[in-house]
Amino acid sequence: MLLYSFLAFAICFFASARADFEDAQVVLDLSTANSTQSAPHWVVYADQYQSGVTGPPAASALEVQGAWDKAYEWTTLTADERTAIKADYAAAGIKLLVSVFGSTDVPTTSGANPNATAATMAAWVIEYGLDGIDVDYEDFAAMNSGTAEEWLISFTTALRASLPKDKYIVTHARELFTPNSYVGGGYTKINQEVGDLINWYNIQGSTEYADCDGLLATSSNTWPETAMFEIANNGVDLSKLVIGKPATASDATNGYMNASMLATCLETAKKSGWAGGAMAWQYPNADASWISTVRSLSWPV
């Protein structure tokens, strides 16, 4: 039995000059079944290989150079198989998204055209019947040099031209909101320019944020002003901030907190007016039991 009302199945694109599709990752987002997707959102990424499983878990990623891992697996299914899987997810109120770019992709630095890249990725989403895109942009050299912001603004605008908001979901997965750390303004600038085109942000809390205060109220000097309420205070809609965490200590190098502690943090945040939801990296470690525990003190199922 599924405990979630929305699942974002993610497939990732990575930026390069090639346009073939070979290997990728997955995101599972568990929120509501309508096209506009009201908060809270419950999101799980799925990239881990599972013997005997092709495509999404019963009910993955694209690079600029093509589809990899779970995304590629999705393309190997027949159209009828994809339709049947998609119908099962839809019946459970779950959406399937593709996660694009990722840690090995540097689209801005490599010179990928944002408009052409967006058009290619949007066409892939439409061709393979998915519900949208999660943008996992990790071109840190471009972010530090001040060239990432305009690239992402153009990319997101072009995505929405092909994937209208009444039919498709567009999310971004980042914590680069420190307003004074980036020459071009970082995600604070991006949110100001195209935040209305983005359904929500999957805030990646795998960098630090190991207790509720650091996660919600006051971040460290390493990543200043990136605790959730600090991000909101800098102009990001609180309902668009989805708290992300590794499901287990082995799923990230740091930032882990157990599901029970995360549940306490969500309870605290909800009492202060937040209703964004939570995200986990990754399935199958973040399974129905994990989500149930995380929701138990805020939105129990």
Backbone bond lengths (Angstrom), bond angles and torsions (degrees), N, CA, C in turn:
res aa  C-N    CA-C-N  psi(-1)  N-CA   C-N-CA  omega(-1)  CA-C   N-CA-C  phi
1 M - - - 1.467 - - 1.522 109.90 -
2 L 1.319 117.52 129.08 1.458 121.06 178.76 1.517 110.07 -79.06
3 L 1.328 115.42 136.90 1.452 120.52 -179.87 1.514 112.29 -99.83
4 Y 1.319 117.27 3.81 1.451 119.37 -174.82 1.516 110.19 -118.56
5 S 1.323 115.69 150.26 1.455 119.75 179.14 1.515 111.99 -95.65
6 F 1.330 117.60 -8.81 1.477 119.49 -178.57 1.511 109.49 -150.04
7 L 1.322 117.75 130.43 1.462 121.96 177.03 1.506 109.69 -126.23
8 A 1.322 118.05 123.88 1.454 120.71 176.57 1.507 108.78 -99.74
9 F 1.319 115.61 104.40 1.464 120.68 178.42 1.509 106.75 -83.96
10 A 1.323 117.47 119.34 1.460 119.84 -172.24 1.500 112.79 -107.69
11 I 1.303 115.18 138.38 1.447 123.33 173.28 1.517 107.23 -123.42
12 C 1.301 119.76 134.89 1.471 120.57 -171.51 1.520 114.84 -104.64
13 F 1.329 115.84 140.87 1.467 124.59 170.74 1.520 108.11 -100.94
14 F 1.318 118.05 140.53 1.460 120.66 173.18 1.515 108.60 -121.83
15 A 1.317 117.37 140.73 1.467 121.54 -171.35 1.510 113.59 -79.97
16 S 1.312 115.94 129.09 1.463 122.17 171.25 1.511 107.58 -167.78
17 A 1.295 117.45 -176.87 1.466 119.69 -177.09 1.517 111.95 -81.28
18 R 1.332 117.89 -15.19 1.450 120.39 -176.51 1.517 110.93 -83.58
19 A 1.317 116.48 158.61 1.455 120.50 -179.31 1.520 111.73 -126.50
20 D 1.332 118.04 19.50 1.454 120.54 176.95 1.524 108.55 -88.56
21 F 1.341 116.72 161.07 1.454 121.05 -176.17 1.523 109.73 -123.13
22 E 1.344 116.69 119.82 1.453 119.32 -174.58 1.527 114.59 -127.51
23 D 1.336 119.99 -44.52 1.459 120.64 -165.07 1.528 111.38 -151.44
24 A 1.367 124.05 140.36 1.480 122.90 -176.70 1.528 118.30 -165.17
25 Q 1.385 119.17 -176.97 1.471 124.94 -178.74 1.523 113.17 -116.81
26 V 1.327 118.90 171.64 1.470 123.02 -177.04 1.526 113.57 -128.37
27 V 1.316 116.93 148.95 1.467 122.16 173.10 1.517 109.60 -123.87
28 L 1.291 118.31 132.89 1.449 121.75 175.90 1.520 108.86 -111.65
29 D 1.318 117.42 117.30 1.459 121.30 -178.33 1.516 109.15 -114.78
30 L 1.318 117.01 130.54 1.447 121.44 -170.24 1.522 111.06 -120.13
31 S 1.341 117.54 87.75 1.454 120.89 -178.13 1.519 110.79 -130.44
32 T 1.348 119.82 -125.35 1.451 122.03 -177.44 1.515 111.20 -107.85
33 A 1.317 116.24 161.89 1.458 120.00 -170.86 1.517 114.98 -87.88
34 N 1.333 119.20 -7.79 1.455 118.58 -179.04 1.522 110.76 -77.28
35 S 1.338 116.51 162.00 1.461 120.25 -172.94 1.516 112.98 -70.23
36 T 1.344 118.29 -24.37 1.456 119.83 -177.22 1.522 112.43 -86.32
37 Q 1.318 118.59 -17.57 1.460 123.27 173.59 1.527 113.99 56.26
38 S 1.330 116.12 82.26 1.454 120.22 176.78 1.519 110.11 -81.82
39 A 1.343 116.23 149.61 1.460 122.16 179.30 1.535 109.67 -69.28
40 P 1.354 118.72 157.60 1.467 126.28 1.67 1.529 112.67 -79.75
41 H 1.330 114.75 156.45 1.457 122.31 178.59 1.524 108.63 -112.42
42 W 1.324 116.23 141.77 1.473 121.59 178.94 1.518 107.35 -123.09
43 V 1.320 115.84 111.81 1.461 122.11 -166.54 1.523 110.74 -121.51
44 V 1.328 116.19 134.72 1.462 121.15 175.44 1.524 108.57 -133.17
45 Y 1.327 116.40 127.77 1.462 121.47 173.74 1.524 108.92 -86.13
46 A 1.334 116.43 145.13 1.456 121.41 177.72 1.518 109.59 -136.06
47 D 1.327 116.37 111.25 1.464 121.49 178.37 1.520 111.15 -129.32
48 Q 1.313 116.33 -16.54 1.460 121.61 -172.71 1.521 111.37 -69.07
49 Y 1.331 115.76 135.71 1.462 120.84 177.83 1.519 110.05 -66.44
50 Q 1.338 115.68 135.79 1.456 121.59 175.49 1.519 108.66 -128.69
51 S 1.301 116.13 122.30 1.449 120.97 -179.48 1.522 110.46 -58.63
52 G 1.318 116.09 129.37 1.450 121.14 177.29 1.511 115.08 83.02
53 V 1.347 117.82 0.66 1.466 121.22 -179.44 1.519 109.05 -113.21
54 T 1.318 116.80 120.43 1.459 121.90 176.51 1.518 109.03 -112.95
55 G 1.337 116.28 125.63 1.453 120.05 -177.68 1.511 110.97 85.44
56 P 1.345 118.09 -152.13 1.461 120.72 -177.44 1.513 110.96 -71.00
57 P 1.342 118.53 161.21 1.450 120.50 174.56 1.515 108.53 -56.58
58 A 1.343 116.67 151.31 1.444 119.73 -174.38 1.523 110.74 -49.44
59 A 1.044 125.61 122.38 1.537 140.00 -178.29 1.416 107.91 138.63
60 S 12.101 128.53 -45.56 1.339 116.06 -23.11 1.437 111.42 -154.31
61 A 1.731 133.46 -75.44 1.470 115.69 173.24 1.509 110.72 -153.31
62 L 1.326 118.46 151.83 1.462 123.56 179.16 1.521 110.56 -120.73
63 E 1.319 115.67 139.92 1.457 121.06 174.17 1.517 107.58 -110.90
64 V 1.338 115.83 169.67 1.458 117.70 175.29 1.515 107.99 -59.18
65 Q 1.320 116.56 -29.91 1.455 119.43 179.63 1.516 111.68 -86.43
66 G 1.318 118.73 -2.99 1.442 119.54 174.04 1.513 114.42 137.14
67 A 1.324 115.01 -173.18 1.460 121.56 -177.55 1.517 110.86 -85.29
68 W 1.333 116.12 137.34 1.450 121.96 -178.61 1.525 109.72 -130.29
69 D 1.326 115.40 160.79 1.458 122.09 172.91 1.527 111.36 52.79
70 K 1.351 116.44 -124.18 1.458 120.36 -175.95 1.529 112.59 -64.94
71 A 1.315 116.88 -31.01 1.463 119.48 178.00 1.521 110.32 -64.27
72 Y 1.313 114.99 -43.63 1.463 118.75 178.20 1.530 110.35 -63.58
73 E 1.337 116.46 -41.85 1.464 119.61 178.46 1.531 110.94 -56.56
74 W 1.329 115.68 -39.15 1.465 120.27 -180.00 1.527 110.96 -60.15
75 T 1.329 116.84 -36.69 1.465 120.04 -179.06 1.523 112.20 -72.89
76 T 1.331 117.79 -20.24 1.463 120.62 -178.54 1.522 112.34 -82.13
77 L 1.327 116.99 -14.12 1.457 120.42 176.16 1.523 109.62 -74.55
78 T 1.313 116.49 153.33 1.462 119.47 175.15 1.526 109.44 -73.12
79 A 1.317 115.98 162.96 1.464 120.16 178.27 1.523 110.71 -58.76
80 D 1.329 117.22 -39.05 1.463 120.64 179.32 1.523 111.07 -66.25
81 E 1.338 116.45 -40.12 1.463 119.68 178.46 1.525 111.15 -64.27
82 R 1.326 116.67 -43.57 1.462 119.74 178.20 1.524 111.23 -63.10
83 T 1.314 116.33 -41.05 1.464 120.30 179.74 1.521 110.99 -62.71
84 A 1.325 116.96 -41.21 1.464 120.90 -179.71 1.527 111.29 -66.33
85 I 1.334 116.22 -44.06 1.467 120.12 178.57 1.519 110.17 -63.12
86 K 1.319 115.79 -44.87 1.461 120.67 -179.50 1.524 110.74 -61.52
87 A 1.320 117.06 -38.68 1.462 121.00 179.19 1.523 111.10 -64.75
88 D 1.342 116.53 -39.50 1.465 120.34 177.78 1.524 110.75 -62.30
89 Y 1.329 116.45 -44.30 1.460 120.47 178.81 1.525 110.75 -64.56
90 A 1.329 116.64 -43.78 1.463 120.43 -179.02 1.523 111.10 -62.48
91 A 1.336 116.56 -38.91 1.460 120.30 179.16 1.522 111.71 -63.47
92 A 1.333 116.20 -27.88 1.465 120.94 178.21 1.530 111.89 -90.57
93 G 1.337 117.19 4.63 1.454 120.78 -179.02 1.506 113.36 74.31
94 I 1.330 116.67 28.50 1.463 121.96 -174.45 1.524 110.50 -112.16
95 K 1.325 116.00 135.20 1.458 122.23 176.76 1.528 110.09 -100.94
96 L 1.315 116.64 150.99 1.460 122.43 178.51 1.523 109.22 -116.93
97 L 1.329 116.36 120.87 1.465 121.76 -179.01 1.516 110.69 -118.46
98 V 1.308 116.18 158.33 1.451 121.82 172.56 1.521 108.89 -103.86
99 S 1.330 117.39 133.67 1.462 122.23 176.42 1.517 109.03 -95.12
100 V 1.322 117.27 126.79 1.464 120.51 -173.65 1.524 112.47 -109.49
101 F 1.338 114.72 155.28 1.466 124.74 -176.76 1.530 110.11 70.42
102 G 1.321 120.59 -124.26 1.455 121.83 -176.35 1.512 112.14 115.45
103 S 1.323 116.32 -175.43 1.466 121.94 -169.35 1.524 114.09 -68.04
104 T 1.323 118.21 -21.27 1.468 120.09 -177.72 1.526 112.82 -99.82
105 D 1.322 117.20 3.45 1.457 120.37 -173.84 1.525 111.18 -113.38
106 V 1.317 116.80 132.85 1.472 121.91 179.76 1.528 108.50 -127.92
107 P 1.311 118.39 74.00 1.463 121.23 -171.00 1.518 114.48 -62.48
108 T 1.330 117.40 -39.76 1.462 119.53 -178.67 1.522 110.88 -71.62
109 T 1.331 116.23 -47.41 1.462 121.33 -179.93 1.522 111.71 -61.97
110 S 1.331 116.87 -35.71 1.465 120.38 -178.33 1.523 112.89 -80.60
111 G 1.328 117.41 -5.03 1.456 120.42 175.86 1.509 115.82 87.25
112 A 1.330 117.64 16.29 1.463 119.77 178.06 1.526 110.11 -66.11
113 N 1.306 116.65 136.37 1.457 121.39 178.17 1.526 109.35 -74.42
114 P 1.332 119.15 124.16 1.464 120.27 -174.79 1.520 113.48 -63.66
115 N 1.320 117.41 -38.18 1.460 120.31 -178.23 1.523 111.66 -71.24
116 A 1.326 116.65 -43.22 1.459 120.49 179.08 1.523 110.81 -67.58
117 T 1.343 116.21 -39.86 1.464 120.25 178.86 1.520 110.40 -63.02
118 A 1.324 116.93 -44.56 1.462 120.95 178.81 1.520 111.20 -62.11
119 A 1.324 117.02 -41.84 1.461 120.63 -179.74 1.522 111.43 -63.23
120 T 1.338 116.61 -41.43 1.461 121.00 179.34 1.521 111.15 -64.86
121 M 1.329 116.23 -45.24 1.462 120.01 -178.07 1.523 111.92 -69.08
122 A 1.320 117.05 -40.00 1.460 120.31 177.72 1.526 110.67 -63.18
123 A 1.323 116.74 -40.17 1.463 120.64 178.46 1.520 110.85 -62.75
124 W 1.347 116.25 -36.93 1.462 120.75 178.32 1.528 110.33 -64.52
125 V 1.327 116.79 -44.11 1.466 121.58 178.42 1.524 110.38 -58.71
126 I 1.311 116.13 -45.92 1.461 120.55 -178.91 1.527 110.94 -66.88
127 E 1.331 116.67 -45.04 1.469 120.55 -178.57 1.519 111.85 -60.12
128 Y 1.333 116.54 -39.80 1.466 119.73 -175.11 1.524 113.33 -100.66
129 G 1.323 117.51 13.29 1.453 121.84 166.86 1.508 116.48 70.13
130 L 1.337 118.26 32.21 1.461 120.65 179.20 1.527 110.94 -91.96
131 D 1.337 115.32 173.38 1.460 120.83 -173.40 1.520 113.93 -100.45
132 G 1.317 117.79 0.04 1.452 119.03 178.57 1.508 113.30 155.15
133 I 1.336 115.48 -163.74 1.465 123.19 -172.67 1.519 110.51 -135.14
134 D 1.326 115.56 139.11 1.461 122.71 169.11 1.528 107.25 -108.60
135 V 1.325 117.58 122.00 1.466 122.63 -174.93 1.529 109.67 -94.98
136 D 1.328 115.82 104.31 1.474 121.81 179.08 1.525 108.40 -102.24
137 Y 1.312 116.33 77.79 1.469 123.08 -174.44 1.525 109.93 -84.55
138 E 1.343 116.70 118.65 1.462 121.16 -177.95 1.531 111.79 -129.85
139 D 1.321 116.29 34.58 1.464 121.09 175.27 1.529 107.73 -86.21
140 F 1.339 116.01 78.13 1.462 121.02 -171.66 1.524 112.70 -68.90
141 A 1.325 117.60 -29.81 1.466 119.97 177.13 1.524 110.07 -61.88
142 A 1.322 116.01 -41.75 1.464 120.10 178.42 1.522 111.25 -68.75
143 M 1.322 116.51 -38.07 1.463 119.49 177.94 1.524 110.42 -64.33
144 N 1.317 117.03 -41.39 1.468 120.52 -179.30 1.525 112.46 -70.35
145 S 1.326 116.76 -28.50 1.467 119.93 -178.30 1.526 112.81 -87.71
146 G 1.336 116.46 -10.83 1.459 119.90 178.86 1.510 115.16 89.66
147 T 1.335 117.11 12.32 1.466 120.35 179.81 1.527 113.20 -99.85
148 A 1.326 116.98 -12.08 1.464 120.47 -175.46 1.524 112.76 -70.96
149 E 1.320 115.86 -38.19 1.460 119.37 -171.76 1.527 112.79 -60.16
150 E 1.329 116.96 -52.29 1.462 119.29 -179.22 1.521 111.10 -64.75
151 W 1.351 116.46 -34.71 1.471 119.78 177.34 1.529 109.62 -61.43
152 L 1.338 116.77 -48.13 1.464 120.63 -177.89 1.521 112.20 -69.52
153 I 1.317 117.24 -33.75 1.462 120.35 176.54 1.528 109.91 -63.22
154 S 1.319 116.79 -46.02 1.468 120.92 178.14 1.522 110.94 -65.25
155 F 1.334 116.26 -43.47 1.462 121.54 -179.40 1.526 110.99 -60.58
156 T 1.333 116.91 -47.86 1.462 121.12 -178.25 1.522 111.05 -65.59
157 T 1.318 117.04 -40.77 1.464 121.05 177.81 1.525 110.94 -61.38
158 A 1.327 116.18 -43.05 1.466 120.45 179.29 1.524 111.57 -68.00
159 L 1.332 116.89 -37.10 1.464 119.90 176.11 1.517 110.78 -57.53
160 R 1.329 115.32 -47.80 1.457 119.78 -177.36 1.528 112.38 -66.84
161 A 1.308 117.02 -26.38 1.461 119.56 176.60 1.526 110.79 -63.80
162 S 1.339 116.20 -32.33 1.464 121.39 -179.75 1.522 112.91 -97.78
163 L 1.334 116.40 -25.57 1.467 121.73 -177.27 1.527 108.85 -121.42
164 P 1.335 118.45 80.98 1.464 121.42 -175.14 1.525 112.83 -60.67
165 K 1.325 114.65 148.89 1.458 121.19 -171.66 1.523 113.22 -65.16
166 D 1.324 118.00 -24.82 1.460 119.69 -179.41 1.522 112.59 -78.36
167 K 1.344 117.45 -7.95 1.462 120.76 -178.87 1.522 113.58 -124.41
168 Y 1.342 117.67 -25.31 1.461 120.59 -172.94 1.529 111.54 -131.06
169 I 1.326 114.81 155.31 1.458 122.78 178.79 1.525 108.95 -104.30
170 V 1.322 116.48 135.64 1.463 122.30 171.51 1.521 107.76 -126.90
171 T 1.330 116.84 119.51 1.458 121.88 177.30 1.526 109.16 -122.67
172 H 1.328 116.30 161.36 1.464 121.90 174.44 1.525 108.10 -124.77
173 A 1.329 116.48 142.92 1.466 121.63 -177.38 1.517 109.90 -116.85
174 R 1.346 116.04 94.31 1.467 118.38 -178.79 1.523 111.23 -160.06
175 E 1.355 114.02 165.58 1.461 119.72 172.85 1.525 111.31 -126.39
176 L 1.320 117.32 17.84 1.467 122.00 -173.81 1.528 111.46 -84.19
177 F 1.337 115.60 58.82 1.455 121.11 -176.10 1.523 113.65 -103.57
178 T 1.338 119.08 -0.69 1.462 120.22 179.96 1.530 109.28 -56.78
179 P 1.340 118.96 114.77 1.467 120.74 -169.42 1.519 115.50 -66.64
180 N 1.333 118.34 -29.52 1.465 120.32 -174.49 1.526 113.74 -109.43
181 S 1.326 117.50 10.86 1.461 120.36 -177.44 1.519 113.07 -96.05
182 Y 1.320 117.80 -12.75 1.460 121.05 -175.20 1.525 109.73 -122.72
183 V 1.316 115.08 132.99 1.467 121.44 -176.66 1.524 111.20 -55.35
184 G 1.325 115.55 -40.17 1.463 119.96 -177.71 1.507 114.55 -91.43
185 G 1.343 117.30 0.98 1.457 120.47 177.80 1.508 115.47 100.63
186 G 1.353 118.15 -7.56 1.458 121.09 177.86 1.522 112.23 58.90
187 Y 1.324 115.08 -152.11 1.459 119.43 -177.60 1.521 112.84 -71.87
188 T 1.324 118.39 -17.07 1.460 119.84 173.33 1.525 109.70 -61.93
189 K 1.327 116.87 -43.76 1.465 122.29 176.58 1.525 111.02 -66.15
190 I 1.321 116.61 -44.47 1.466 120.49 -179.56 1.521 110.42 -60.32
191 N 1.334 116.24 -43.33 1.461 119.90 178.72 1.523 111.60 -63.25
192 Q 1.324 116.96 -39.34 1.465 120.36 178.28 1.522 111.89 -60.98
193 E 1.322 116.39 -37.68 1.462 120.68 -174.42 1.530 113.79 -86.79
194 V 1.336 117.12 -41.86 1.472 119.35 -174.19 1.526 112.73 -132.27
195 G 1.331 117.02 17.89 1.460 119.60 -179.98 1.516 113.16 -58.63
196 D 1.326 116.94 -29.72 1.458 120.07 179.33 1.523 112.22 -70.32
197 L 1.333 117.38 -14.92 1.466 121.63 178.32 1.526 112.28 -91.93
198 I 1.328 116.96 -8.75 1.464 123.19 -175.39 1.522 109.20 -105.04
199 N 1.336 116.79 127.33 1.464 119.90 -178.71 1.520 112.52 -67.88
200 W 1.339 116.03 -46.01 1.462 119.85 175.95 1.522 109.78 -165.05
201 Y 1.340 115.48 171.30 1.464 122.83 179.02 1.529 109.23 -113.56
202 N 1.329 116.61 124.86 1.462 121.67 171.43 1.528 107.45 -85.45
203 I 1.322 116.66 96.86 1.458 121.40 -175.15 1.519 109.17 -75.50
204 Q 1.316 116.95 117.20 1.464 121.61 -174.80 1.523 110.27 -80.52
205 G 1.319 116.51 99.81 1.460 121.33 -178.60 1.507 113.43 -90.27
206 S 1.338 116.93 27.77 1.468 119.84 179.81 1.520 111.48 -89.90
207 T 1.341 117.58 -0.09 1.459 120.76 -177.92 1.523 111.80 -84.76
208 E 1.314 117.96 -38.70 1.469 123.44 177.94 1.520 106.93 -162.16
209 Y 1.355 118.22 -126.85 1.464 122.01 172.95 1.535 111.89 55.79
210 A 1.330 116.14 54.12 1.462 120.98 -172.87 1.522 113.53 -89.56
211 D 1.340 118.14 -1.08 1.459 120.83 172.99 1.522 108.26 -138.99
212 C 1.324 116.61 170.00 1.463 119.77 -173.56 1.524 112.59 -64.65
213 D 1.327 117.84 -36.72 1.458 119.46 -179.13 1.528 110.82 -64.57
214 G 1.336 116.94 -46.21 1.456 120.11 179.39 1.515 112.53 -67.71
215 L 1.320 116.48 -32.98 1.459 121.07 -179.81 1.526 111.90 -73.37
216 L 1.333 116.04 -38.17 1.460 119.79 -171.48 1.520 114.70 -104.81
217 A 1.335 117.54 -40.70 1.464 120.03 -166.48 1.521 115.09 -107.50
218 T 1.338 117.50 -52.53 1.464 120.55 -172.90 1.517 110.10 -140.48
219 S 1.311 117.74 110.75 1.461 121.18 178.75 1.520 110.25 -79.83
220 S 1.326 116.51 171.91 1.460 121.12 -179.29 1.527 110.61 -78.13
221 N 1.323 115.73 174.31 1.461 120.63 177.74 1.526 112.47 -71.44
222 T 1.338 116.39 -15.55 1.468 119.64 177.68 1.526 110.69 -66.37
223 W 1.332 115.64 -43.96 1.468 121.92 178.00 1.526 108.05 -127.56
224 P 1.329 118.49 71.82 1.465 121.07 -174.18 1.525 113.38 -63.83
225 E 1.332 114.04 144.07 1.467 122.73 176.23 1.523 113.18 60.85
226 T 1.342 115.62 35.82 1.463 119.39 178.31 1.518 112.92 -119.28
227 A 1.347 118.18 6.10 1.460 119.01 167.19 1.529 107.19 -65.55
228 M 1.315 117.16 156.18 1.460 119.94 -169.20 1.528 113.33 -57.67
229 F 1.322 117.79 -48.48 1.461 119.04 -178.27 1.527 111.62 -71.69
230 E 1.323 117.89 -24.51 1.465 120.24 173.58 1.527 110.46 -67.96
231 I 1.327 116.73 -40.40 1.466 120.40 176.69 1.526 109.90 -61.59
232 A 1.336 116.00 -44.01 1.465 119.95 178.78 1.524 111.34 -62.59
233 N 1.325 116.78 -38.95 1.466 120.37 179.68 1.526 112.45 -64.77
234 N 1.333 116.48 -19.95 1.465 120.71 177.93 1.529 112.59 -94.64
235 G 1.341 115.71 15.40 1.454 119.10 169.10 1.508 118.05 108.10
236 V 1.333 118.01 4.11 1.465 119.95 179.30 1.526 109.07 -92.79
237 D 1.317 116.42 131.73 1.459 122.23 179.27 1.529 109.68 -55.14
238 L 1.333 116.17 122.17 1.466 120.95 -176.44 1.522 112.15 -58.30
239 S 1.325 117.55 -33.54 1.463 120.61 -178.47 1.520 112.56 -70.60
240 K 1.350 116.95 -12.34 1.467 120.94 179.77 1.523 112.60 -94.69
241 L 1.321 118.21 1.93 1.465 121.13 -176.73 1.522 110.02 -99.56
242 V 1.324 115.88 107.55 1.463 123.36 178.54 1.525 107.97 -100.21
243 I 1.317 116.86 122.87 1.465 122.24 -175.52 1.524 110.05 -77.44
244 G 1.334 117.17 122.26 1.455 121.56 -178.75 1.517 113.04 -108.00
245 K 1.329 115.85 143.44 1.461 121.95 179.07 1.527 110.45 -149.41
246 P 1.356 117.15 150.64 1.467 119.10 169.80 1.522 109.59 -67.39
247 A 1.316 116.74 141.29 1.462 120.32 -178.09 1.520 112.19 -69.53
248 T 1.335 116.91 -35.29 1.461 122.30 178.03 1.521 108.73 -134.85
249 A 1.317 116.57 166.07 1.467 120.68 179.11 1.522 111.24 -61.79
250 S 1.326 117.33 -27.77 1.466 120.87 -178.89 1.525 112.83 -79.95
251 D 1.322 117.96 -9.34 1.461 121.41 -178.93 1.523 113.16 -84.35
252 A 1.334 117.88 -7.76 1.465 121.67 177.80 1.520 108.49 -157.93
253 T 1.320 116.35 162.82 1.467 119.87 -178.72 1.518 112.44 -78.98
254 N 1.321 117.88 -22.86 1.463 121.11 176.84 1.520 109.37 -159.73
255 G 1.334 116.47 -179.64 1.453 120.91 177.23 1.508 115.45 85.32
256 Y 1.337 117.88 0.56 1.463 120.05 -177.00 1.521 111.83 -71.81
257 M 1.315 116.59 138.88 1.456 122.87 164.11 1.523 107.13 -137.86
258 N 1.324 116.79 147.20 1.456 118.27 -175.94 1.529 110.69 -70.34
259 A 1.316 115.70 163.26 1.462 121.12 -173.25 1.520 112.46 -61.53
260 S 1.330 117.21 -34.82 1.464 120.19 -179.80 1.525 111.41 -67.13
261 M 1.340 116.91 -41.27 1.465 119.53 177.30 1.524 110.51 -66.15
262 L 1.326 116.64 -41.21 1.460 119.88 178.20 1.525 110.51 -61.59
263 A 1.325 116.67 -37.37 1.466 120.39 176.80 1.525 110.99 -60.09
264 T 1.335 116.49 -39.97 1.464 120.94 177.51 1.525 111.04 -64.37
265 C 1.328 116.69 -40.66 1.468 120.52 178.29 1.525 110.83 -63.04
266 L 1.324 117.01 -42.84 1.461 120.23 178.83 1.522 111.18 -63.90
267 E 1.315 116.34 -39.35 1.465 120.04 177.47 1.528 110.56 -61.07
268 T 1.333 116.32 -45.06 1.467 121.13 178.83 1.520 111.02 -61.72
269 A 1.322 116.41 -45.16 1.464 120.64 -178.77 1.525 111.68 -64.64
270 K 1.316 116.78 -40.82 1.466 120.28 -179.76 1.520 110.96 -61.94
271 K 1.320 117.25 -38.38 1.465 120.87 179.35 1.524 111.58 -64.35
272 S 1.334 116.43 -20.63 1.469 121.03 178.94 1.527 112.47 -98.80
273 G 1.330 116.68 13.56 1.452 120.75 173.15 1.510 116.71 98.51
274 W 1.338 117.47 4.25 1.466 120.85 -179.89 1.523 110.33 -87.50
275 A 1.337 116.76 146.72 1.462 120.60 178.72 1.521 111.29 -148.20
276 G 1.342 117.04 33.67 1.457 120.07 -172.77 1.509 115.81 -74.13
277 G 1.358 117.22 -39.99 1.452 120.38 -175.73 1.517 112.04 107.10
278 A 1.322 116.82 -171.07 1.464 121.17 -175.21 1.520 111.06 -136.12
279 M 1.335 114.29 154.84 1.464 122.46 179.12 1.523 108.66 -129.96
280 A 1.328 116.45 146.43 1.466 120.51 178.68 1.516 111.49 -131.13
281 W 1.311 115.16 142.07 1.458 123.59 166.43 1.525 105.74 -112.75
282 Q 1.318 124.54 111.36 1.427 124.56 5.75 1.520 109.45 -154.19
283 Y 1.343 117.22 168.86 1.451 123.88 173.06 1.535 109.02 -72.42
284 P 1.340 120.20 143.16 1.463 128.10 9.38 1.530 115.00 -90.45
285 N 1.343 118.58 0.73 1.467 118.75 177.83 1.526 111.02 -63.56
286 A 1.321 116.59 -37.57 1.465 121.05 173.37 1.524 107.54 -91.29
287 D 1.314 115.14 86.22 1.459 120.42 -176.92 1.529 109.90 -105.28
288 A 1.329 116.90 -166.16 1.461 121.09 -178.44 1.521 111.63 -59.66
289 S 1.330 116.88 -37.16 1.459 120.59 179.68 1.524 111.16 -65.37
290 W 1.344 116.56 -41.98 1.471 120.78 179.06 1.524 110.75 -61.40
291 I 1.337 116.32 -49.57 1.460 120.63 -179.39 1.527 111.08 -62.45
292 S 1.327 116.80 -41.47 1.461 120.52 179.79 1.522 111.27 -59.92
293 T 1.338 116.34 -42.91 1.467 120.22 178.44 1.520 111.12 -65.82
294 V 1.321 117.25 -44.78 1.466 121.43 -178.19 1.526 111.15 -62.43
295 R 1.311 117.73 -35.22 1.465 121.93 -179.00 1.522 113.46 -84.58
296 S 1.307 117.97 -10.91 1.461 122.24 -164.76 1.524 115.12 -58.67
297 L 1.332 118.40 -31.28 1.463 121.01 -176.42 1.530 112.93 -102.05
298 S 1.319 117.15 -2.39 1.465 120.39 -177.68 1.532 112.24 -122.99
299 W 1.326 116.24 -58.96 1.463 121.71 177.34 1.527 107.78 -129.75
300 P 1.335 117.69 72.72 1.469 120.17 -174.65 1.522 112.42 -64.05
301 V 1.337 114.32 149.49 1.459 120.51 178.67 1.519 109.14 -122.49
